[in-house]
């Protein structure tokens, strides 16, 4: 206590000066409207700037949570889109059924979507792969399709309890059937092993016409729904077989920046697989 009193006495001139300056500011701003308006404007600007910075900091720390919520929302929307597609396709061929279409006619989708994050990638060679933060405990199984926000991305190769490894389109082992949108002719999507931005649509009939920018979608597939975007035709390229055409396509999925994906759960996959296995035997 004695030391505190000595400090106050020793610094009394600074304390008095500070009090006088504060009292002077009070008199200036309380009795002069111009100075008061300048002070309030400056104070509001400082406070507004502080709140803006604080909001940006809070947004940064909540960004991961918001991305997760957005991905889950997108997964639910994708499921609803598949329900509508299946319902429309079912009724489009029957004008009588279409005329009596009601909300009660909508059934559950064949496909569910599991949101996941990419936690590791390897695009340094031909055997490219991705690792996701979802595994067996979240319902992920081998042979499930994987899509990005822009298009198809790959297929699940192996899983553990909490993680899964994906073979992406940009891997020589990946194969999927594709076609030009609104065309009846299907071919095979193959990655050339060089550029992860491009693949090829091969084995299309010679009479298949095309325009640059035509959308390429899935056709017959056991892991992807029909008409999911694969990419866009860039140009025609030489074919290994003169009886067919081949096209270079710009992949819809950007593997340089891929962060969030959705894993496709086909509710009928096991049933179809068991049935086709019997036929193959």
C-alpha positions in Angstrom: 0.0 0.0 0.0 2.9 2.3 0.9 4.5 1.7 -2.5 1.2 2.4 -4.3 0.9 5.8 -2.4 4.5 6.6 -3.4 3.8 5.7 -7.0 0.7 8.0 -7.1 2.7 10.9 -5.5 5.6 10.4 -7.9 3.3 10.3 -10.9 0.8 12.8 -9.7 1.7 15.4 -12.4 0.9 12.8 -15.1 -2.3 11.8 -13.5 -3.4 15.4 -13.1 -2.5 16.1 -16.7 -4.4 13.1 -18.0 -7.5 14.2 -16.0 -7.3 17.7 -17.3 -7.0 16.6 -20.9 -9.9 14.2 -20.5 -12.0 17.0 -18.9 -11.0 19.4 -21.7 -12.2 16.9 -24.4 -15.4 16.5 -22.5 -16.0 20.3 -22.5 -15.1 20.6 -26.2 -17.3 17.7 -27.4 -20.2 18.4 -25.1 -20.5 22.2 -25.8 -19.6 22.3 -29.5 -21.9 20.6 -32.0 -19.3 20.4 -34.9 -16.6 18.8 -32.8 -19.2 16.4 -31.3 -20.4 15.4 -34.8 -16.8 14.8 -35.9 -16.1 12.7 -32.8 -19.3 10.6 -33.3 -18.5 10.0 -36.9 -15.0 8.9 -36.2 -16.1 6.7 -33.3 -18.8 5.1 -35.5 -16.2 4.5 -38.2 -13.8 2.9 -35.7 -16.5 0.7 -34.1 -17.8 -0.3 -37.5 -14.3 -1.3 -38.7 -13.8 -3.3 -35.5 -17.1 -5.1 -35.9 -16.3 -5.8 -39.6 -13.0 -7.3 -38.7 -14.6 -9.3 -35.8 -17.2 -10.6 -38.2 -14.6 -11.7 -40.7 -12.6 -13.5 -38.0 -15.8 -15.3 -36.8 -16.7 -16.3 -40.3 -13.3 -17.7 -40.9 -13.5 -19.9 -37.8 -17.0 -21.0 -38.7 -16.2 -21.7 -42.4 -15.4 -25.4 -41.9 -18.7 -25.9 -40.1 -20.6 -24.0 -42.7 -19.0 -26.0 -45.5 -20.0 -29.2 -43.8 -23.6 -28.0 -43.4 -23.7 -26.9 -47.0 -22.4 -30.3 -48.2 -25.0 -32.1 -46.2 -27.7 -29.8 -47.7 -26.4 -30.5 -51.2 -26.6 -34.2 -50.5 -30.3 -33.9 -49.5 -31.0 -31.8 -52.6 -29.2 -34.3 -54.9 -31.4 -37.1 -53.4 -34.5 -35.1 -54.1 -33.3 -34.4 -57.7 -32.9 -38.1 -58.3 -36.4 -38.8 -56.9 -37.9 -36.2 -59.3 -35.9 -37.6 -62.3 -37.0 -41.1 -61.6 -40.6 -40.0 -61.2 -40.6 -37.9 -64.4 -39.0 -40.8 -66.4 -41.6 -43.2 -65.0 -44.6 -41.0 -66.0 -43.2 -39.4 -69.2 -43.9 -42.6 -71.2 -47.5 -42.9 -70.0 -49.7 -39.9 -70.7 -52.5 -41.3 -68.6 -50.3 -41.7 -65.6 -48.8 -38.2 -66.2 -52.3 -36.7 -66.2 -53.1 -38.1 -62.8 -49.7 -37.4 -61.3 -49.9 -36.3 -57.6 -47.4 -35.7 -54.8 -48.4 -39.1 -53.4 -46.9 -40.7 -56.5 -43.4 -39.6 -55.5 -41.5 -42.6 -54.1 -38.1 -42.8 -52.3 -35.0 -42.5 -54.5 -32.9 -45.5 -55.5 -29.9 -43.4 -54.5 -28.8 -41.8 -51.3 -25.8 -39.4 -51.0 -23.3 -39.4 -48.2 -21.3 -36.1 -47.9 -17.6 -36.4 -47.4 -14.4 -34.3 -47.4 -11.2 -35.1 -49.3 -8.4 -35.4 -46.8 -5.6 -36.5 -49.1 -4.9 -36.7 -52.8 -2.2 -38.1 -55.0 -2.1 -36.8 -58.6 1.7 -37.2 -59.2 1.6 -40.2 -61.4 -0.7 -42.6 -63.3 -2.0 -44.4 -60.2 -3.9 -41.4 -58.8 -6.1 -41.7 -55.7 -8.1 -39.7 -53.2 -8.8 -40.3 -49.5 -12.1 -39.4 -47.9 -13.0 -38.8 -44.2 -16.0 -41.2 -44.3 -15.8 -45.0 -44.0 -17.7 -48.1 -42.9 -19.3 -46.5 -39.9 -20.8 -43.8 -42.1 -22.2 -46.4 -44.6 -19.5 -46.2 -47.2 -18.6 -49.4 -49.1 -16.4 -50.4 -52.0 -17.8 -49.9 -55.5 -19.8 -46.8 -54.5 -19.7 -43.9 -56.9 -18.2 -40.5 -55.9 -19.3 -37.2 -57.3 -18.1 -33.6 -56.9 -20.2 -30.5 -57.0 -19.6 -30.4 -60.8 -19.6 -34.0 -62.0 -18.6 -37.5 -61.4 -15.2 -38.0 -59.6 -14.5 -41.7 -59.1 -15.4 -44.9 -57.3 -14.6 -46.2 -53.8 -11.8 -48.8 -53.8 -11.4 -49.7 -50.2 -12.7 -48.6 -46.8 -11.8 -48.6 -43.1 -14.0 -47.6 -40.2 -13.5 -43.9 -40.7 -11.8 -43.4 -44.1 -12.1 -44.6 -47.7 -9.8 -44.5 -50.8 -11.2 -43.4 -54.2 -10.0 -44.4 -57.7 -10.7 -41.1 -59.6 -11.6 -40.8 -63.3 -8.0 -39.7 -63.8 -6.7 -43.2 -63.1 -6.1 -45.8 -65.9 -8.0 -48.4 -63.9 -11.2 -46.4 -63.9 -13.9 -47.1 -66.4 -17.5 -45.9 -66.9 -20.0 -45.9 -69.7 -20.7 -42.4 -71.2 -22.5 -40.7 -74.0 -23.4 -37.4 -75.5 -26.4 -35.9 -73.8 -29.6 -36.7 -75.7 -27.8 -39.4 -77.8 -28.5 -43.1 -77.7 -25.0 -44.2 -78.5 -22.8 -45.1 -75.6 -19.0 -45.4 -75.3 -16.3 -45.7 -72.7 -14.6 -43.0 -70.7 -10.8 -43.6 -70.5 -8.1 -41.4 -69.0 -5.1 -40.9 -71.2 -2.6 -40.8 -68.3 -1.2 -37.3 -68.8 -3.4 -34.4 -68.0 -5.9 -34.6 -65.1 -8.1 -32.1 -66.8 -9.0 -34.3 -69.8 -10.1 -37.8 -70.6 -11.5 -39.5 -73.7 -14.9 -40.8 -74.8 -14.1 -43.8 -77.0 -15.9 -46.5 -79.0 -18.7 -44.3 -80.4 -20.1 -45.1 -83.9 -18.6 -43.4 -86.9 -21.9 -41.6 -87.7 -21.9 -39.9 -84.2 -22.0 -36.2 -84.8 -20.9 -33.7 -82.2 -20.3 -30.0 -81.5 -17.5 -28.6 -79.3 -18.9 -28.1 -75.8 -21.5 -30.9 -76.0 -22.2 -32.4 -72.6 -21.0 -35.9 -71.9 -23.1 -37.8 -69.3 -23.2 -41.3 -67.7 -25.2 -44.0 -69.5 -25.2 -47.6 -68.4 -23.6 -47.8 -65.0 -23.8 -49.9 -61.8 -22.4 -47.2 -59.7 -23.7 -43.9 -61.1 -27.3 -42.7 -61.9 -27.9 -42.0 -65.5 -27.2 -38.6 -67.1 -24.7 -37.4 -64.4 -22.3 -35.0 -66.0 -18.8 -36.3 -66.8 -17.5 -33.5 -68.9 -17.7 -31.6 -72.2 -16.4 -32.5 -75.7 -13.3 -30.5 -76.6 -12.3 -32.1 -80.0 -12.2 -35.3 -82.0 -9.1 -37.4 -81.6 -7.7 -40.4 -83.5 -9.3 -43.7 -82.6 -7.5 -47.0 -82.1 -10.2 -48.7 -84.2 -11.2 -47.1 -87.5 -14.8 -48.4 -87.0 -15.3 -46.0 -84.1 -14.9 -42.3 -83.2 -13.1 -40.9 -80.1 -13.4 -37.5 -78.5 -11.3 -35.6 -76.0 -13.5 -34.3 -73.2 -12.8 -31.6 -70.6 -13.7 -33.1 -67.3 -16.3 -31.3 -65.3 -14.6 -32.1 -62.0 -11.6 -29.9 -61.2 -9.2 -32.3 -59.4 -6.8 -29.4 -58.7 -9.3 -27.9 -56.2 -11.5 -30.8 -55.2 -12.3 -30.6 -51.5 -15.9 -31.8 -50.9 -17.6 -34.8 -52.5 -20.7 -37.0 -52.2 -20.6 -40.8 -52.1 -23.5 -42.5 -53.9 -25.3 -45.3 -52.1 -27.4 -47.4 -54.5 -30.2 -49.1 -52.6 -30.4 -51.8 -55.2 -26.7 -52.4 -55.8 -26.4 -55.7 -53.7 -29.6 -57.1 -55.3 -28.5 -56.4 -58.9 -24.9 -57.6 -58.2 -26.2 -60.9 -56.7 -28.5 -61.4 -59.7 -25.9 -60.7 -62.3 -23.3 -62.8 -60.5 -25.6 -65.8 -61.0 -25.8 -65.1 -64.8 -22.0 -64.8 -65.1 -21.5 -68.1 -63.4 
